[in-house]
Amino acid sequence: MNLPITKPILTNVFLEKVKPSKLILDFSKNLFSGLIFITNDTPFGFEESYIIFDKGKIIGCIYLFDIYNIKRYGSQAFDYCLNCLGSKDGIIDIYELSEDQIKLILLFNEKIKFIKTINKKNSKKKNFFLNNLNYDLNKVKLILKDQIIKPDSQKKLLDERGLDDLLNL
């Protein structure tokens, strides 16, 4: 995804040093316009998430797991993006964007649009999305359900190709 990254606010910070719900609430309170870019290290490879803000509201989401060619946009990406944000095994970058940059992003990437308003009032609700921002590996397993190669299937793939001797080295 080709997104502008002109004004870095925070770069290459370990997610374990970030309090995700506080970060989102602060963005809302301060009417932040920009994007969060998260690269998360999982047992299955690296997943990437982009959360785009306009004046404190989430207006777009992108979730990518390139090694498996998985791409989710907008509302389909939202839960996966939040899951990445709740991880402790990744890196976060935050970039401020101008109003024009945000308009261009949405103009050329219609499918990423997803609007989520955040405020302190609704953050107290029992099922509010910020109340439980912890990484859940099961969400990743679910999206990768048919693509994770198990050791047995690796052997089967080699056997089918007459390469089973490679496992006996």
DSSP file (Angstrom, degrees, kcal/mol; ACC not computed):
  #  RESIDUE AA STRUCTURE BP1 BP2  ACC     N-H-->O    O-->H-N    N-H-->O    O-->H-N    TCO  KAPPA ALPHA  PHI   PSI    X-CA   Y-CA   Z-CA
    1    1 A M              0   0    0      0, 0.0     2,-0.9     0, 0.0    61,-0.0   0.000 360.0 360.0 360.0 131.9    0.0    0.0    0.0
    2    2 A N        +     0   0    0    103,-0.1     0, 0.0     2,-0.0     0, 0.0  -0.806 360.0 160.6-100.4  97.2    1.4    3.3   -1.0
    3    3 A L        -     0   0    0     -2,-0.9     2,-0.2     2,-0.0    98,-0.0  -0.889  42.7-104.6-118.0 147.5    0.6    5.8    1.8
    4    4 A P        +     0   0    0      0, 0.0     3,-0.1     0, 0.0    91,-0.1  -0.459  30.6 179.9 -71.4 139.9    2.2    9.2    2.5
    5    5 A I        +     0   0    0     -2,-0.2    92,-0.1     1,-0.1    89,-0.0  -0.486  28.7 137.8-134.6  64.3    4.6    9.3    5.5
    6    6 A T        +     0   0    0      1,-0.2    91,-0.1    90,-0.2    -1,-0.1   0.843  64.8  38.6 -85.1 -35.3    5.7   12.9    5.5
    7    7 A K  E    S-A   96   0A   0     89,-0.8    89,-2.8    -3,-0.1    -1,-0.2  -0.802  73.6-157.0-124.2  91.4    5.7   13.9    9.2
    8    8 A P  E     +A   95   0A   0      0, 0.0    87,-0.3     0, 0.0     3,-0.1  -0.458  17.9 174.1 -69.5 133.6    6.8   11.2   11.6
    9    9 A I  E    S+     0   0A   0     85,-3.3     2,-0.3     1,-0.4    86,-0.2   0.747  76.3   2.7-100.0 -40.2    5.6   11.6   15.2
   10   10 A L  E    S-A   94   0A   0     84,-1.7    84,-3.2     3,-0.0    -1,-0.4  -0.976  70.9-173.1-150.5 130.8    7.0    8.3   16.5
   11   11 A T  E     -     0   0A   0     -2,-0.3    82,-0.2    82,-0.2    81,-0.0  -0.986  60.7  -1.4-134.8 145.0    9.0    5.7   14.7
   12   12 A N  E    S+     0   0A   0     -2,-0.4     2,-0.5     1,-0.2    81,-0.2   0.860  77.4 156.8  52.2  47.3   10.3    2.2   15.5
   13   13 A V  E     -A   92   0A   0     79,-1.9    79,-2.7    -3,-0.1    -1,-0.2  -0.872  46.3-114.1-102.3 133.4    8.9    2.0   19.0
   14   14 A F  E >   -A   91   0A   0     -2,-0.5     3,-1.9    77,-0.2    77,-0.3  -0.431  17.9-132.3 -65.9 135.9    8.3   -1.4   20.5
   15   15 A L  G >  S+     0   0    0     75,-2.4     3,-1.9     1,-0.3    -1,-0.1   0.763 102.3  71.5 -61.1 -26.2    4.6   -2.1   21.0
   16   16 A E  G 3  S+     0   0    0     72,-0.5    -1,-0.3    74,-0.4    72,-0.1   0.715  95.6  54.0 -64.2 -17.9    5.3   -3.3   24.6
   17   17 A K  G <  S+     0   0    0     -3,-1.9     2,-0.4    71,-0.0    -1,-0.3   0.447  97.3  83.4 -92.3  -1.9    6.0    0.3   25.5
   18   18 A V    <   -     0   0    0     -3,-1.9     0, 0.0    -4,-0.2     0, 0.0  -0.845  66.2-148.3-109.0 137.5    2.6    1.6   24.2
   19   19 A K     >  -     0   0    0     -2,-0.4     4,-2.4     1,-0.2     3,-0.2  -0.882  18.3-160.8 -99.0 101.9   -0.7    1.6   26.0
   20   20 A P  H  > S+     0   0    0      0, 0.0     4,-2.4     0, 0.0     5,-0.2   0.865  83.6  47.5 -57.4 -45.6   -3.1    1.1   23.0
   21   21 A S  H  > S+     0   0    0      1,-0.2     4,-2.4     2,-0.2     5,-0.2   0.894 113.7  48.7 -66.8 -37.3   -6.3    2.3   24.6
   22   22 A K  H  > S+     0   0    0     -3,-0.2     4,-2.7     2,-0.2    -1,-0.2   0.908 110.2  52.5 -65.5 -41.2   -4.7    5.4   26.0
   23   23 A L  H  X S+     0   0    0     -4,-2.4     4,-2.3     2,-0.2    -2,-0.2   0.941 111.9  44.7 -58.8 -49.4   -3.1    6.1   22.6
   24   24 A I  H  X S+     0   0    0     -4,-2.4     4,-2.1     1,-0.2    -2,-0.2   0.917 114.2  48.9 -64.1 -44.1   -6.5    5.9   20.8
   25   25 A L  H  X S+     0   0    0     -4,-2.4     4,-2.7     1,-0.2    -1,-0.2   0.891 111.1  50.5 -64.2 -38.8   -8.3    8.0   23.4
   26   26 A D  H  X S+     0   0    0     -4,-2.7     4,-2.6     2,-0.2    -1,-0.2   0.898 108.6  52.2 -64.9 -40.2   -5.5   10.6   23.2
   27   27 A F  H  <>S+     0   0    0     -4,-2.3     5,-2.6    -5,-0.2     4,-0.2   0.908 112.2  46.5 -60.7 -41.3   -5.8   10.7   19.4
   28   28 A S  H ><5S+     0   0    0     -4,-2.1     3,-1.2     3,-0.2    -2,-0.2   0.948 114.0  46.4 -65.3 -49.2   -9.5   11.2   19.8
   29   29 A K  H 3<5S+     0   0    0     -4,-2.7    -2,-0.2     1,-0.3    -1,-0.2   0.872 117.1  43.3 -62.4 -39.4   -9.2   13.9   22.5
   30   30 A N  T 3<5S-     0   0    0     -4,-2.6    -1,-0.3    -5,-0.2    -2,-0.2   0.315 108.3-122.5 -92.3   8.2   -6.5   15.8   20.6
   31   31 A L  T < 5 -     0   0    0     -3,-1.2    24,-0.4    -4,-0.2    -3,-0.2   0.892  40.2-165.1  52.5  46.6   -8.3   15.5   17.2
   32   32 A F      < -     0   0    0     -5,-2.6    24,-2.7    23,-0.2     2,-0.5  -0.343  13.3-163.5 -65.4 137.9   -5.3   13.7   15.6
   33   33 A S        +     0   0    0     21,-0.2    64,-2.3    22,-0.2     2,-0.3  -0.983  49.5  65.0-123.0 118.2   -5.1   13.4   11.9
   34   34 A G  E    S-CB  53  96A   0     19,-1.3    19,-3.3    -2,-0.5     2,-0.4  -0.976  73.2 -75.2 167.2-157.1   -2.6   10.8   10.6
   35   35 A L  E     -CB  52  95A   0     60,-2.7    60,-2.7    -2,-0.3     2,-0.5  -0.988  16.3-144.1-141.2 150.3   -1.9    7.1   10.5
   36   36 A I  E     -CB  51  94A   0     15,-2.5    15,-2.1    -2,-0.4     2,-0.5  -0.937  17.3-164.8-106.6 132.2   -0.6    4.4   12.8
   37   37 A F  E     -CB  50  93A   0     56,-3.2    56,-2.6    -2,-0.5     2,-0.4  -0.984   7.7-173.2-119.6 123.8    1.5    1.7   11.1
   38   38 A I  E     -CB  49  92A   0     11,-2.8    11,-2.3    -2,-0.5     2,-0.5  -0.963  13.0-168.7-121.5 131.1    2.1   -1.5   13.0
   39   39 A T  E     -CB  48  91A   0     52,-2.5    52,-2.7    -2,-0.4     2,-0.4  -0.983  17.2-167.4-114.8 119.8    4.4   -4.3   12.0
   40   40 A N  E     -CB  47  90A   0      7,-3.0     7,-2.3    -2,-0.5     2,-0.6  -0.913  15.8-141.1-116.6 132.8    3.8   -7.3   14.2
   41   41 A D  E     +C   46   0A   0     48,-2.5     5,-0.2    -2,-0.4    48,-0.1  -0.817  29.5 172.6 -92.6 116.9    6.0  -10.5   14.5
   42   42 A T  E >   -C   45   0A   0      3,-2.4     3,-1.3    -2,-0.6    95,-0.0  -0.719  49.7-103.2-115.3 168.2    3.9  -13.6   14.8
   43   43 A P  T 3  S+     0   0    0      0, 0.0     3,-0.1     0, 0.0    -2,-0.0   0.675 124.1  49.5 -62.3 -14.5    4.9  -17.3   14.8
   44   44 A F  T 3  S-     0   0    0      1,-0.4     2,-0.3   104,-0.0    -3,-0.0   0.407 124.9 -82.6-105.3  -0.2    3.6  -17.4   11.2
   45   45 A G  E <   -C   42   0A   0     -3,-1.3    -3,-2.4     2,-0.0     2,-0.4  -0.843  67.6 -33.5 128.5-167.5    5.4  -14.3    9.9
   46   46 A F  E     -C   41   0A   0     -2,-0.3    21,-0.4    -5,-0.2     2,-0.4  -0.762  46.4-166.1 -96.9 132.4    4.9  -10.5    9.9
   47   47 A E  E     -C   40   0A   0     -7,-2.3    -7,-3.0    -2,-0.4     2,-0.4  -0.885   8.6-152.9-110.9 149.3    1.5   -8.9    9.8
   48   48 A E  E     -CD  39  64A   0     16,-3.2    16,-3.0    -2,-0.4     2,-0.4  -0.945   9.9-172.9-124.8 143.2    1.0   -5.2    9.0
   49   49 A S  E     -CD  38  63A   0    -11,-2.3   -11,-2.8    -2,-0.4     2,-0.4  -0.993   7.4-167.3-136.0 143.3   -1.8   -2.9   10.1
   50   50 A Y  E     -CD  37  62A   0     12,-2.7    12,-2.2    -2,-0.4     2,-0.5  -0.998   2.7-173.6-127.2 128.5   -2.7    0.7    9.2
   51   51 A I  E     -CD  36  61A   0    -15,-2.1   -15,-2.5    -2,-0.4     2,-0.5  -0.989  12.5-156.7-121.4 123.1   -5.2    2.7   11.1
   52   52 A I  E     -CD  35  60A   0      8,-2.9     7,-3.1    -2,-0.5     8,-1.2  -0.854   7.3-164.7-107.7 132.6   -6.0    6.1    9.6
   53   53 A F  E     -CD  34  58A   0    -19,-3.3   -19,-1.3    -2,-0.5     2,-0.4  -0.865  11.2-170.8-115.5 145.8   -7.4    9.0   11.7
   54   54 A D  E >  S- D   0  57A   0      3,-2.5     3,-1.7    -2,-0.3   -21,-0.2  -0.934  79.3 -24.8-135.7 113.8   -9.1   12.2   10.7
   55   55 A K  T 3  S-     0   0    0     -2,-0.4   -23,-0.2   -24,-0.4   -22,-0.2   0.886 129.0 -45.7  50.7  45.5   -9.7   14.7   13.5
   56   56 A G  T 3  S+     0   0    0    -24,-2.7    62,-0.4     1,-0.3     2,-0.4   0.347 116.8 108.2  86.5  -5.8   -9.7   12.0   16.2
   57   57 A K  E <  S-D   54   0A   0     -3,-1.7    -3,-2.5   -25,-0.2     2,-0.5  -0.820  72.7-120.2-104.1 143.4  -12.0    9.5   14.3
   58   58 A I  E     +DE  53 116A   0     58,-2.4    58,-2.6    -2,-0.4    -5,-0.3  -0.714  39.0 166.9 -75.9 125.9  -10.8    6.3   12.8
   59   59 A I  E     +     0   0A   0     -7,-3.1    55,-2.0    -2,-0.5     2,-0.3   0.459  56.5  19.6-121.9  -5.2  -11.7    6.6    9.1
   60   60 A G  E     -DE  52 113A   0     -8,-1.2    -8,-2.9    53,-0.3     2,-0.3  -0.973  53.6-166.7-165.3 149.7   -9.8    3.8    7.5
   61   61 A C  E     -D   51   0A   0     51,-1.8    13,-2.2    -2,-0.3     2,-0.4  -0.997   2.4-176.0-141.3 144.0   -8.2    0.4    8.2
   62   62 A I  E     -DF  50  73A   0    -12,-2.2   -12,-2.7    -2,-0.3     2,-0.4  -0.995   2.3-173.6-139.6 132.9   -5.8   -1.9    6.3
   63   63 A Y  E     -DF  49  72A   0      9,-2.7     9,-2.7    -2,-0.4     2,-0.4  -0.996   9.1-179.3-128.2 127.4   -4.6   -5.3    7.4
   64   64 A L  E     +DF  48  71A   0    -16,-3.0   -16,-3.2    -2,-0.4     2,-0.3  -0.984  23.7 177.7-130.7 137.2   -2.0   -7.2    5.4
   65   65 A F  E > > - F   0  70A   0      5,-2.7     5,-1.8    -2,-0.4     3,-1.6  -0.722  18.9-178.8-130.2  80.1   -0.3  -10.5    5.8
   66   66 A D  G > 5S+     0   0    0      1,-0.3     3,-1.6    -2,-0.3    -1,-0.1   0.805  71.8  62.5 -57.8 -39.4    1.8  -10.5    2.7
   67   67 A I  G 3 5S+     0   0    0    -21,-0.4    -1,-0.3     1,-0.3   -20,-0.1   0.800 115.7  34.6 -60.2 -26.9    3.5  -13.9    3.0
   68   68 A Y  G < 5S-     0   0    0     -3,-1.6    -1,-0.3     2,-0.1    -2,-0.2   0.287 111.7-118.9-106.6   7.0    0.0  -15.5    2.8
   69   69 A N  T < 5 +     0   0    0     -3,-1.6     2,-0.5    -4,-0.3    -3,-0.2   0.871  59.4 155.5  56.1  40.9   -1.4  -12.9    0.3
   70   70 A I  E   < +F   65   0A   0     -5,-1.8    -5,-2.7     2,-0.0     2,-0.4  -0.871  14.9 173.3-101.6 127.5   -4.1  -11.8    2.8
   71   71 A K  E     +F   64   0A   0     -2,-0.5     2,-0.4    -7,-0.2    -7,-0.2  -0.997   5.8 179.3-135.8 129.0   -5.5   -8.3    2.5
   72   72 A R  E     -F   63   0A   0     -9,-2.7    -9,-2.7    -2,-0.4     2,-0.3  -0.984   7.6-169.2-129.6 142.9   -8.4   -6.9    4.5
   73   73 A Y  E >   -F   62   0A   0     -2,-0.4     3,-1.4   -11,-0.2     4,-0.3  -0.923  46.1 -17.1-131.8 154.0   -9.8   -3.4    4.2
   74   74 A G  T >> S-     0   0    0    -13,-2.2     3,-1.2    -2,-0.3     4,-1.2  -0.241 128.0  -0.3  60.7-133.1  -12.2   -1.1    6.0
   75   75 A S  H 3> S+     0   0    0     38,-0.5     4,-0.6     1,-0.3    -1,-0.3   0.810 132.6  58.6 -63.5 -30.2  -14.6   -2.9    8.4
   76   76 A Q  H <4 S+     0   0    0     -3,-1.4     4,-0.3     1,-0.2    -1,-0.3   0.748 110.6  43.4 -69.7 -22.6  -13.1   -6.3    7.6
   77   77 A A  H <> S+     0   0    0     -3,-1.2     4,-2.6    -4,-0.3     5,-0.2   0.662  90.8  87.4 -93.3 -19.4   -9.7   -5.1    8.7
   78   78 A F  H  X S+     0   0    0     -4,-1.2     4,-2.4     1,-0.2     5,-0.2   0.895  89.9  43.4 -53.9 -53.9  -10.7   -3.2   11.9
   79   79 A D  H  X S+     0   0    0     -4,-0.6     4,-2.1     1,-0.2    -1,-0.2   0.874 115.4  49.9 -62.2 -37.5  -10.6   -6.2   14.4
   80   80 A Y  H  > S+     0   0    0     -4,-0.3     4,-2.2     2,-0.2    -1,-0.2   0.878 109.6  51.4 -69.4 -36.7   -7.3   -7.4   13.0
   81   81 A C  H  X S+     0   0    0     -4,-2.6     4,-2.1     2,-0.2    -2,-0.2   0.919 111.5  46.9 -64.4 -43.9   -5.8   -3.9   13.2
   82   82 A L  H  X S+     0   0    0     -4,-2.4     4,-1.5    -5,-0.2    -2,-0.2   0.880 108.8  55.6 -65.5 -36.7   -6.8   -3.6   16.8
   83   83 A N  H  < S+     0   0    0     -4,-2.1     3,-0.3    -5,-0.2     4,-0.3   0.928 108.4  47.8 -60.5 -44.5   -5.4   -7.1   17.5
   84   84 A C  H >< S+     0   0    0     -4,-2.2     3,-1.6     1,-0.2    -2,-0.2   0.902 107.7  55.7 -61.4 -41.6   -2.0   -6.0   16.1
   85   85 A L  H 3< S+     0   0    0     -4,-2.1    -1,-0.2     1,-0.3    -2,-0.2   0.811 104.2  54.8 -62.4 -30.2   -2.2   -2.9   18.2
   86   86 A G  T 3< S+     0   0    0     -4,-1.5    49,-1.3    -3,-0.3    -1,-0.3   0.463  88.8 107.0 -82.7  -1.0   -2.6   -5.0   21.3
   87   87 A S    <   -     0   0    0     -3,-1.6     3,-0.1    -4,-0.3    -3,-0.0  -0.296  55.8-158.6 -75.3 161.0    0.5   -7.1   20.6
   88   88 A K  S    S+     0   0    0      1,-0.1   -72,-0.5   -72,-0.1    -1,-0.1   0.340  83.2  70.5-113.3  -0.4    3.8   -6.8   22.5
   89   89 A D  S    S+     0   0    0    -74,-0.1   -48,-2.5   -48,-0.1     2,-0.3  -0.214  89.2  65.2-113.6  41.9    5.9   -8.3   19.7
   90   90 A G  E    S- B   0  40A   0    -50,-0.2   -75,-2.4    -3,-0.1     2,-0.4  -0.804  71.5-108.1-147.0-171.9    5.8   -5.6   17.1
   91   91 A I  E     -AB  14  39A   0    -52,-2.7   -52,-2.5   -77,-0.3     2,-0.4  -0.962  22.8-153.2-128.6 142.9    6.8   -2.0   16.2
   92   92 A I  E     -AB  13  38A   0    -79,-2.7   -79,-1.9    -2,-0.4     2,-0.4  -0.938   8.2-173.6-120.0 140.9    4.6    1.0   15.8
   93   93 A D  E     - B   0  37A   0    -56,-2.6   -56,-3.2    -2,-0.4     2,-0.4  -0.986   7.6-161.6-126.9 140.5    5.1    4.1   13.7
   94   94 A I  E     -AB  10  36A   0    -84,-3.2   -85,-3.3    -2,-0.4   -84,-1.7  -0.990   7.7-175.3-127.2 130.6    2.9    7.2   13.8
   95   95 A Y  E     -AB   8  35A   0    -60,-2.7   -60,-2.7    -2,-0.4     2,-0.3  -0.977  20.2-135.1-127.1 135.9    2.7    9.8   11.1
   96   96 A E  E     -AB   7  34A   0    -89,-2.8   -89,-0.8    -2,-0.4     2,-0.3  -0.699  25.6-163.4 -84.9 141.0    0.8   13.0   11.1
   97   97 A L        -     0   0    0    -64,-2.3     2,-0.1    -2,-0.3   -64,-0.1  -0.929  15.5-121.4-126.1 150.4   -1.1   13.7    7.8
   98   98 A S     >  -     0   0    0     -2,-0.3     4,-2.1     1,-0.1     5,-0.2  -0.387  32.8-106.9 -81.0 166.2   -2.6   16.9    6.4
   99   99 A E  H  > S+     0   0    0      1,-0.2     4,-2.2     2,-0.2     5,-0.1   0.886 121.7  52.0 -60.0 -39.9   -6.3   17.1    5.5
  100  100 A D  H  > S+     0   0    0      2,-0.2     4,-2.3     1,-0.2    -1,-0.2   0.890 107.2  51.8 -66.0 -39.5   -5.4   17.0    1.8
  101  101 A Q  H  > S+     0   0    0      2,-0.2     4,-2.5     1,-0.2    -1,-0.2   0.912 110.0  49.1 -63.6 -41.6   -3.3   13.8    2.2
  102  102 A I  H  X S+     0   0    0     -4,-2.1     4,-2.3     2,-0.2     5,-0.2   0.918 109.9  51.4 -64.4 -42.6   -6.2   12.1    4.0
  103  103 A K  H  X S+     0   0    0     -4,-2.2     4,-2.3     1,-0.2    -1,-0.2   0.909 111.1  48.3 -59.7 -42.0   -8.6   13.1    1.3
  104  104 A L  H  X S+     0   0    0     -4,-2.3     4,-2.4     2,-0.2    -2,-0.2   0.903 108.9  53.1 -65.8 -41.7   -6.2   11.7   -1.4
  105  105 A I  H  X S+     0   0    0     -4,-2.5     4,-1.0     1,-0.2    -2,-0.2   0.942 114.6  41.5 -57.9 -47.9   -5.8    8.4    0.6
  106  106 A L  H  < S+     0   0    0     -4,-2.3    -1,-0.2     1,-0.2    -2,-0.2   0.843 111.8  55.9 -70.8 -33.0   -9.6    8.0    0.7
  107  107 A L  H  < S+     0   0    0     -4,-2.3     3,-0.4    -5,-0.2    -1,-0.2   0.911 117.4  33.8 -64.0 -43.1  -10.1    9.1   -2.8
  108  108 A F  H  < S+     0   0    0     -4,-2.4    -1,-0.2     1,-0.2    -2,-0.2   0.508 124.4  44.1 -93.0  -5.1   -7.7    6.4   -4.2
  109  109 A N    ><  +     0   0    0     -4,-1.0     3,-2.0    -5,-0.2     4,-0.3  -0.434  61.8 159.0-135.9  60.0   -8.5    3.7   -1.7
  110  110 A E  G >   +     0   0    0     -3,-0.4     3,-1.4     1,-0.3    -1,-0.1   0.816  69.8  64.7 -53.2 -36.1  -12.2    3.7   -1.3
  111  111 A K  G 3  S+     0   0    0      1,-0.3    -1,-0.3    -3,-0.1    -5,-0.1   0.642  91.5  63.2 -69.8 -13.8  -12.3    0.2    0.1
  112  112 A I  G <  S+     0   0    0     -3,-2.0   -51,-1.8   -39,-0.2   -38,-0.3   0.600  73.6 122.7 -85.4  -9.3  -10.4    1.2    3.2
  113  113 A K  E <   +E   60   0A   0     -3,-1.4   -38,-0.5    -4,-0.3   -53,-0.3  -0.280  23.8 147.0 -60.7 130.5  -13.1    3.5    4.5
  114  114 A F  E     -     0   0A   0    -55,-2.0     2,-0.5   -40,-0.2   -40,-0.1  -0.802  31.4-150.4-162.7 118.9  -14.4    2.6    7.9
  115  115 A I  E     +     0   0A   0     -2,-0.2     2,-0.4   -56,-0.1   -56,-0.2  -0.841  20.2 167.6-104.8 126.6  -15.6    5.2   10.4
  116  116 A K  E     -E   58   0A   0    -58,-2.6   -58,-2.4    -2,-0.5     2,-0.4  -0.955  20.4-152.0-137.0 114.6  -15.4    4.6   14.1
  117  117 A T        -     0   0    0     -2,-0.4     2,-0.4   -60,-0.2   -60,-0.1  -0.709  12.4-163.5 -88.3 136.3  -15.9    7.5   16.5
  118  118 A I        +     0   0    0     -2,-0.4     2,-0.3   -62,-0.4     3,-0.1  -0.964  17.4 156.0-120.7 133.3  -14.1    7.3   19.9
  119  119 A N     >  -     0   0    0     -2,-0.4     4,-1.1     1,-0.1     3,-0.2  -0.988  51.2-111.5-151.0 161.8  -14.9    9.3   23.0
  120  120 A K  T  4 S+     0   0    0     -2,-0.3     4,-0.5     1,-0.2     3,-0.2   0.839 111.8  61.0 -60.3 -34.8  -14.4    8.9   26.7
  121  121 A K  T >4 S+     0   0    0      1,-0.2     3,-1.0     2,-0.2    -1,-0.2   0.946 109.5  38.2 -60.4 -51.5  -18.1    8.5   27.3
  122  122 A N  G >4 S+     0   0    0      1,-0.2     3,-0.9    -3,-0.2    -1,-0.2   0.620 101.0  76.2 -79.7  -8.6  -18.6    5.4   25.2
  123  123 A S  G 3< S+     0   0    0     -4,-1.1    -1,-0.2     1,-0.2    -2,-0.2   0.659  87.9  61.4 -72.6 -13.9  -15.2    4.0   26.3
  124  124 A K  G <  S+     0   0    0     -3,-1.0    -1,-0.2    -4,-0.5    -2,-0.2   0.629  79.4 110.5 -84.7 -14.9  -16.8    3.1   29.7
  125  125 A K  S X  S-     0   0    0     -3,-0.9     3,-1.3    -4,-0.2     6,-0.1  -0.273  78.3-119.1 -63.6 148.5  -19.3    0.7   28.1
  126  126 A K  T 3  S+     0   0    0      1,-0.3    -1,-0.1     3,-0.0    -3,-0.0   0.867 108.8  34.1 -58.5 -43.4  -18.8   -3.0   28.8
  127  127 A N  T 3  S+     0   0    0      4,-0.0    -1,-0.3     3,-0.0     2,-0.1   0.144  81.4 140.4-103.8  20.4  -18.3   -4.1   25.2
  128  128 A F    X   -     0   0    0     -3,-1.3     3,-1.8     1,-0.1     4,-0.4  -0.397  60.5-121.7 -64.6 139.9  -16.5   -1.0   23.9
  129  129 A F  G >  S+     0   0    0      1,-0.3     3,-0.5     2,-0.2    -1,-0.1   0.704 106.9  56.6 -62.3 -22.9  -13.6   -2.1   21.5
  130  130 A L  G >  S+     0   0    0      1,-0.2     3,-0.6  -109,-0.1    -1,-0.3   0.635  88.0  78.1 -83.1 -12.6  -10.9   -0.3   23.6
  131  131 A N  G <  S+     0   0    0     -3,-1.8    -1,-0.2     1,-0.3     2,-0.2   0.735 102.6  32.3 -70.1 -21.5  -11.7   -2.2   26.8
  132  132 A N  G <   +     0   0    0     -3,-0.5     2,-1.2    -4,-0.4    -1,-0.3  -0.534  66.2 156.4-137.5  69.7   -9.9   -5.4   25.7
  133  133 A L    <   +     0   0    0     -3,-0.6     2,-0.4    -2,-0.2  -112,-0.1  -0.619  26.6 133.1 -98.3  75.7   -7.0   -4.6   23.5
  134  134 A N        -     0   0    0     -2,-1.2   -47,-0.2   -46,-0.0   -48,-0.2  -0.964  62.4-102.9-122.0 142.2   -4.8   -7.7   24.0
  135  135 A Y        -     0   0    0    -49,-1.3     2,-0.5    -2,-0.4   -51,-0.1  -0.407  32.3-163.7 -66.2 134.9   -3.3   -9.7   21.2
  136  136 A D    >>  -     0   0    0     -2,-0.1     3,-1.3     1,-0.1     4,-0.8  -0.932  11.5-166.8-124.3 105.3   -5.1  -12.9   20.4
  137  137 A L  H 3> S+     0   0    0     -2,-0.5     4,-2.5     1,-0.3     5,-0.2   0.758  86.2  69.9 -62.5 -24.4   -3.1  -15.4   18.3
  138  138 A N  H 3> S+     0   0    0      1,-0.2     4,-2.3     2,-0.2    -1,-0.3   0.834  92.6  57.0 -63.9 -31.5   -6.3  -17.3   17.6
  139  139 A K  H <> S+     0   0    0     -3,-1.3     4,-1.8     2,-0.2    -1,-0.2   0.899 108.9  46.4 -64.1 -39.0   -7.6  -14.5   15.4
  140  140 A V  H  X S+     0   0    0     -4,-0.8     4,-1.7     2,-0.2    -2,-0.2   0.925 111.4  50.8 -68.3 -44.4   -4.4  -14.9   13.3
  141  141 A K  H  < S+     0   0    0     -4,-2.5     4,-0.3     1,-0.2    -2,-0.2   0.880 108.2  54.2 -60.0 -37.5   -4.9  -18.7   13.2
  142  142 A L  H >< S+     0   0    0     -4,-2.3     3,-0.9     1,-0.2    -1,-0.2   0.913 109.8  44.9 -64.0 -43.5   -8.5  -18.2   12.1
  143  143 A I  H 3< S+     0   0    0     -4,-1.8    -1,-0.2     1,-0.2     3,-0.2   0.772 120.2  42.1 -72.5 -23.4   -7.5  -16.0    9.1
  144  144 A L  T >X S+     0   0    0     -4,-1.7     3,-2.8     1,-0.2     4,-1.4   0.295  77.8 126.9-100.1   9.0   -4.7  -18.4    8.2
  145  145 A K  T <4 S+     0   0    0     -3,-0.9    -1,-0.2     1,-0.3    -2,-0.1   0.736  80.9  30.3 -43.8 -41.5   -6.8  -21.5    8.8
  146  146 A D  T 34 S+     0   0    0     -3,-0.2    -1,-0.3    -4,-0.2    -2,-0.1   0.443 118.1  56.9 -98.4   0.1   -6.1  -23.1    5.4
  147  147 A Q  T <4 S+     0   0    0     -3,-2.8     2,-0.5     2,-0.1    -2,-0.2   0.575  73.6 101.5-111.2 -10.7   -2.7  -21.6    4.8
  148  148 A I     <  -     0   0    0     -4,-1.4     2,-0.6    -7,-0.2  -104,-0.0  -0.645  66.2-141.0 -77.8 124.9   -0.6  -22.7    7.8
  149  149 A I        -     0   0    0     -2,-0.5    -2,-0.1     4,-0.0    -1,-0.0  -0.773  14.0-152.8 -90.1 121.0    1.5  -25.7    6.7
  150  150 A K     >  -     0   0    0     -2,-0.6     4,-1.8     1,-0.1     3,-0.5  -0.560  28.7-107.8 -87.8 156.1    1.8  -28.3    9.4
  151  151 A P  H  > S+     0   0    0      0, 0.0     4,-1.9     0, 0.0     5,-0.2   0.865 119.6  54.1 -53.3 -39.4    4.9  -30.6    9.6
  152  152 A D  H  > S+     0   0    0      1,-0.2     4,-2.2     2,-0.2     5,-0.1   0.903 108.3  48.4 -61.8 -40.8    2.8  -33.6    8.4
  153  153 A S  H  > S+     0   0    0     -3,-0.5     4,-2.3     2,-0.2    -1,-0.2   0.804 106.6  57.1 -72.9 -27.0    1.7  -31.7    5.3
  154  154 A Q  H  X S+     0   0    0     -4,-1.8     4,-2.1     2,-0.2    -1,-0.2   0.938 108.8  46.4 -64.6 -45.3    5.3  -30.6    4.6
  155  155 A K  H  X S+     0   0    0     -4,-1.9     4,-2.8     1,-0.2    -2,-0.2   0.918 111.7  51.6 -60.6 -43.9    6.3  -34.3    4.5
  156  156 A K  H  X S+     0   0    0     -4,-2.2     4,-2.5     1,-0.2    -1,-0.2   0.903 108.1  51.7 -61.3 -41.8    3.3  -35.1    2.3
  157  157 A L  H  X S+     0   0    0     -4,-2.3     4,-1.0     2,-0.2    -1,-0.2   0.909 112.3  45.7 -61.3 -42.5    4.3  -32.3   -0.1
  158  158 A L  H  <>S+     0   0    0     -4,-2.1     5,-3.1     1,-0.2     6,-0.4   0.910 112.0  51.6 -67.9 -41.2    7.8  -33.6   -0.4
  159  159 A D  H ><5S+     0   0    0     -4,-2.8     3,-1.7     4,-0.2    -2,-0.2   0.919 106.3  54.4 -59.3 -44.7    6.6  -37.2   -0.8
  160  160 A E  H 3<5S+     0   0    0     -4,-2.5    -1,-0.2     1,-0.3    -2,-0.2   0.777 111.6  45.3 -61.9 -26.8    4.3  -36.2   -3.6
  161  161 A R  T 3<5S-     0   0    0     -4,-1.0    -1,-0.3    -3,-0.4    -2,-0.2   0.319 116.0-111.9-100.5   7.1    7.2  -34.6   -5.5
  162  162 A G  T < 5S+     0   0    0     -3,-1.7     3,-0.2    -4,-0.2    -3,-0.2   0.758  88.3 114.4  71.0  23.4    9.6  -37.5   -4.9
  163  163 A L    > < +     0   0    0     -5,-3.1     3,-2.0    -6,-0.2     4,-0.3   0.092  25.8 119.7-112.5  21.7   11.7  -35.4   -2.6
  164  164 A D  G >   +     0   0    0     -6,-0.4     3,-1.2     1,-0.3     4,-0.3   0.723  63.1  72.2 -63.3 -21.1   11.2  -37.3    0.6
  165  165 A D  G >  S+     0   0    0      1,-0.2     3,-1.3    -3,-0.2    -1,-0.3   0.741  81.7  73.5 -64.7 -21.8   14.9  -38.0    0.9
  166  166 A L  G X  S+     0   0    0     -3,-2.0     3,-0.9     1,-0.3    -1,-0.2   0.807  90.2  57.1 -62.5 -28.7   15.4  -34.4    1.8
  167  167 A L  G <  S+     0   0    0     -3,-1.2    -1,-0.3    -4,-0.3    -2,-0.2   0.654  99.4  60.4 -76.6 -15.0   14.0  -35.0    5.2
  168  168 A N  G <         0   0    0     -3,-1.3    -1,-0.2    -4,-0.3    -2,-0.2   0.236 360.0 360.0 -97.5  13.5   16.6  -37.7    6.0
  169  169 A L    <         0   0    0     -3,-0.9    -1,-0.2    -4,-0.1    -2,-0.1   0.510 360.0 360.0 -65.7 360.0   19.6  -35.5    5.7
